[in-house]
Amino acid sequence: MALIRVGLIRCDTHGLWFGPLMADHDPLLFQRPRFPVKKGQYSWMSGGLHQFFYSNYHNVLKMTVPSVEGFEITRVWDEHREAAELAATVFLGKPQVCETFAEVSDDVDLVFVADCNYDGSDHLELATPGLEKGVPTFVDKPFADSIASAAAILELSRKHNAPVYSQSICRVEPAFVRFRNRLPEIGVTNFATLHGYGTAPAGLVHTVSITQLLFGPGIKTVEVLEAERHCAVYLDYGDRPDRPRHGVMINCDVGDRPFTGMTVTVIGTVSQIHTTVLGDHAYAHGTCEIIKTIRDMVSSRETPSSMGEVLETIAVIEAFKKARATGAAVAVEDVSDLQQYTQ
């Protein structure tokens, strides 16, 4: 079958994290894209990602993580043109470097809007040209900076019959899935705590997504507890008997950790369990799960059903912002009527 032609918007660290797992690339250029090696706009531009995909140091040409076939990157754009040009070189010189992000959606089968560290406030703008052309679109996390913007993206998707998808890598990371499968051994789940990625939307979306993976959607209220050097986010599922009785606490400010490593502890009536997922050394596996879903979306031209939970993450982040500003607990339903967006 013909390869899925991908137009990549934003050649940041996520663009060059997903890209090499779905398209042919030069491992040596990926290892040292700039000579002399010096800091660029994004970490990958000085070889910052190669180590996670090629950990056999006796053979730096052998990828040691899974990848997904069926794609080729044919167009790239970034606000920093050098990043786009370097990305095109890494992808064997095949992609056309576009002058504007609107051009990325011409003659492609998929638009991929990458976002490593931003808040999603430009996602509606970046996704609009492709959706208006009817091109299936992946929008990196966070899907949007508000429920209103998320709803606008979904409306464009419906209007132009262009499926859209977004997901946190952590939500589908197999290591977290295996951890979830251990929950029956602890009896009834009472409480959980996560050590997270800070309070910025780009990080908070991951810990909220892990919470959904472990315990399901349906978060009722969000409360923020702050100290001088720490911020914690308390998620309450209300009175649901099938959710943690005493809620979930996300400890956001826990200091430096190796390669975005994550820890989760769940306390039950019989015992408690704990896991450490070694961050970027593990997340290629979750990334491939997302890429497989993208491939299915392009084939079926249907928006994945998981978008309902993605919208909940945006609503929870909105509730977090309001709770932090007011110092009071905020009900998720007070910031968004999720049901109207998931019909």
Beta strands, then each sheet from edge to edge (+ up, - down):
strand 1: 4-9
strand 2: 71-77
strand 3: 96-97
strand 4: 110-113
strand 5: 137-139
strand 6: 164-165
strand 7: 189-195
strand 8: 221-227
strand 9: 230-236
strand 10: 248-251
strand 11: 262-268
strand 12: 272-277
strand 13: 330-331
sheet 1: 3+ 2+ 1+ 4+ 5+ 6+
sheet 2: 12+ 11- 7+ 10+ 9- 8+ 13-
end
